Amino acid sequence: MISYTKTNVTSKALQEPGIEIYTVVKLYDNLLSYFRQIREQFDEFEKQAKVLVNADYSEVHRRKRLRKAMPDDGPAPNVDLNPREKFRVKVFNTIVDRLISEIDKRRRSYDNVNELFGFLTDRQISSSDIKQKATHLVEAYQCDLEEAFVDEIQLFLPLCASDMSVSLMLQNMIENKLVSSFPNVNIAFRIY
């Protein structure tokens, strides 16, 4: 059966206060990969289900409706699936595909936020990249951030340890009474 451990562990991690956005994106990537693998394992799930429920597919006998061919119908023939394939296509794949779609939608949302704010915790990027990404953040939050943010963040980031999260940097800023010196950085951290 589906391993609830992977989904449960991911769910708990996503609910942790202070989790970094890039970690959320990675967790969603792993979950997407897992469900894409599950989609290809129908035969395995079917065997396990047959062991649990001592039954097999049964054909529902229904009168076939004849459909009148329309002039704009394409060359695709009507395919009559056996009960097993009908279940795989109409139920199993539909559920897994919907799950993948919803997880991917959430992943893309967090990825967009990570694109805007990811440079705050990435110490591997150059100062010119920091300047470019900070400018992009100011453009995205014109009502909240001033142009001074670009210079402030370049001065502030070297004051922090390389492994600090944004919440720790904000806490450090408040404890060291640096909020008035870096007001736009404080605002950006709070938005994040």
C-alpha positions, 0 to 999 in steps of 0.5 A: 500500500501507499507509504503514509510515512513519506506523506506524513513526515512531509506534512509535519515538516511543512507545518513546522514554524520557521521552516525555510521556503527553499526547504519547503520547495525541496520537500514538495519536489520529493513528494512529487517524485514519490507520487510520480513513482506510485503512478507507475506501480498500479500492478503492485497496488492491485496485487496488495488489494486483491490479497486484502479483498478476496475479489476480482473485477466484475463486468457490469453488463449494460446495454451499449448505446450506439452513438451517431457519428458526427461530421467533426469526429476525429479518426480516434476509434472508440476503445472498449476497456476491460474492467481492470484497465477501466479502473486503472485509467478512470480511478487510479490514474485520475486520483494520482494525477489530481494529487500530483497536480495539486502538490505541483500547484503548491510547489510552484507557489512556494517556488515563486516566493523562493525566487523573490526571497531565496537570496536572503539565506543563500551565501553562495551568490555574489554581491552583484547577484544580491544587488540584482535580486534585492532590486527585483524584491524592491520592484515586487514590493514597491509599497513596502520597500524603499530603494535603500533596501539594496544597499542595506541588505548588502551591508547587513548580510555579512553581519550574519552567520552563513547558516542563519535562517531569516527568522534568526537574522530577524531575531538577531537584528532585534536583539542587537538593536539594528532595526533602526539602522536597517529598517528596510531589511527588517520589513523584508524579513517580516514580509518573508 
